[in-house]
Amino acid sequence: MDFTAVDLRVGTVVEAVAERDALHLVIDVGGVRRRAVSHITENYGPADLLGTQVVVVASGPEAVVLAAVSPSDGAAVLRPDRPVADGTQVV
């Protein structure tokens, strides 16, 4: 499978607001800001993600935050284990 066909990038959450059952995020993906809506409020609030780096699908105008999801544990957002430059490609 060719994972390079999907544009996976690291970005920093610069805005985070909880609305109903979702987090509305703005993510800086290397100088480009993308919006994302993530239904991960069972494990995360705005303060948990604000200022942190996450892995996103950055192919379209909106980002998709990647998470590992378990029926028993809910979502666990994918993040680099050390800081990298925003916009760094994930391969």
N, C-alpha and C positions, 0 to 999 in steps of 0.2 A: 504494500500500500504506500502511496506517495503522500506523506504528511505535509510536504511543502506546498501542496495544492490549497491547503487551508492556511490563511495568514494568522498564525498564533504569535502574539506579542505580549511583552510585559508592560504594564502601565501602573501609574500611581493614582489611587482614588483621591480626587481633589474636592469632591462634593458628595455628600451622602445624606439622604432624607428618607425616613420611613413613611410610607403611605399604605395603609391597610395591611395587606399581607406581603408587601414587596419593598425592597430597597431601590430607590431611584438614585443612580450613581452617575457622576461625571468622572471619567478616567483620562488622565493625560498619557497618551501613547506616543511619546517622543515628539512633543510639540503640537500634536493634533489631539483635540479633546473629543472623546466619544461618549455618548450617553448609553446607559445600560439599565435595564430593569431586571432585578434578580429576586426570585421568590425563595429567599434564604433566611427569612426573619426568625425561623425557629431556633437558629444558632447564632445569628449575627444581628447587631443593631448598627446604626450609623457610626457610632464611636469606635466600634470594633474594626471597621475598615478604613475610616478616614485617615489618609496619610500612609496607608500600606500599599505595597505592590501586589498585584494580582495578575494572573494569566488570562488573556482574553482572545476571542476570535475577533480580529479587526478587519475582516474582509469588506464589510458594508458600512453604511453611515452610522449604524449603532453597533456597539460592542456586545459580545456575549461573554459573561464571566464564567470561566470553567470551574466546576466543582465535582468532587467525588460525592456520590449520593448513596446513602444506605437507608433502607426502610427503618432500621432500628436507631441509627445515629443521626439521620438527617444529612444536611450538606456540610462538606468541608471544602472551603475555597482553596484552589490551587495557587500556590505562591512560590516564588524562588526562595531558596534557603539562605540567600545572602543578597544584599542590594545589587542591582544591575541598572544600567542606563534605561530610562523609559524608552520604549520602542524597540528594545532588544528582541530579536526574533527567537521564537522557541522552536527547536528542531528535534 
